[in-house]
Amino acid sequence: MKSVEVIMIPVKDRQKAKEFYLKLGFEIIIEAPDPHGETWIQMGLPGGGTSISLASFQATICDTDDIEKEIEELKAKGVEAGKIDSTPRGKFAWLKDLDGNGLCLHQK
C-alpha cells in the first residue's frame, strides 16, 4: 500500500451530507451510480490528495500499484483478504482489521 486514497464516511442521507461538505469547501470529484444501486459521491478539498466518499458504511481505501502481489504478501502474513474485483474504475479487494473496520486495496 502506498497511500490512503479515500476515507468512506457513513452518512444517513448522501445528498444532505454532500451539501454540508460543499459548504465546508469540499468539491465533488465523482458523483455516479455505483454497482449496488446507490450513488457514489466522492469529494475532496482543492489540491488535496486523500478524498472522502459519502457512503452507507465505514472503510478506508488504500492505493496500490500491484494488487495481486499485495494480496499475496498479506496472505503470507496471515491476513485474510477477499477476492479481487475488476471494475471500470480499477481492481478492488476488501479486508477487515481485527475490530471489523473495512479496508480496501485499489489498483487503478
N, C-alpha and C positions, 0 to 999 in steps of 0.2 A: 504494500500500500504506500502510495506516495503523498496523498493529501486528502483532507476532508473536502468532499465536493459539495454535498447537500446535507443539511440537517432537516429531517422531516419533523414538523411540529403538528401534534394532534390539535385539530380545531373542530368545533361543532358545526359551524357554517362557513364554508370556504369563501363565499363571496363577501360576507361581512368581514371576515378576517383579512381578505385581500384589501378591502377599503381601509381598514385600520393600518396595515403595513404601508400602504401607499401614502397615508398621512404622515408616517414616520420617515418618509424619504426613500423607501424601497421602490424598485422598478420591477415590472414584470419581465421575466426572462422567457418563460414559456407558459402559455395557457392553452391547453389542448386536451381532447378526450384521452383517457388512459384505457388500457385493455380491460379494466374492471367496471366500466360504465360510469366512472366518475370523471371529474375534470382535474388534470394535473396542473397545479399552479405553482410555479417556481419563481421566486423573487430574489433580488439581491440589491445590495447597496451599490451606487455608482462607483466603479473602479475596484469593487471588492472581488475577492476570489471565491470564498465559500458563499453558497446561497442557501435559502430556506425553501422548503416545499410545504404548502398547507395541505395536511393530509388527515386521514382518519386514525392513524397510529404513529407512534414514535419510531424513528430509525435514523441511523447515520449512514450516509453513502460515501464510500471511500473510492478514490480513483486508483486504478492500477493499469499498468501497461500490458501485463500478461496474466489474464485471469486464470487460465488453466494452470500455469506454473504456481501462482499464488495459492490456489485451492490445493494443489498437490503438497506444497510446503506446509500449509495449515493442517492438512490431514496427517502429515508426518509428525506434527507436534501434538496430535490428539484432538484437534479442533474439528468438530463436525460442521460441514457446510452443505447447503442444498445444491441441487443440480444447477448447471449454468443455463440460463435462458437467453436466447438470442432474440433481439428485438430490433426494430428500425433505429432505435436510439443507442444501440450497443448491446454488450453482453452483461448480464447481471447474475450474481449468486448471493443468496441470503444465508445468514447465520445469526446465532444469538449468543450473547455473553452469558456468564453464569447466573445473572439476575434476570435473564429473559429480555434484555434490551436488544432491539433489532439492529443488525449491521448488514450492510450490503456492499459487495465489491462491484465496481462498474468499470468496464473496459470500453472506451469509445471506439 
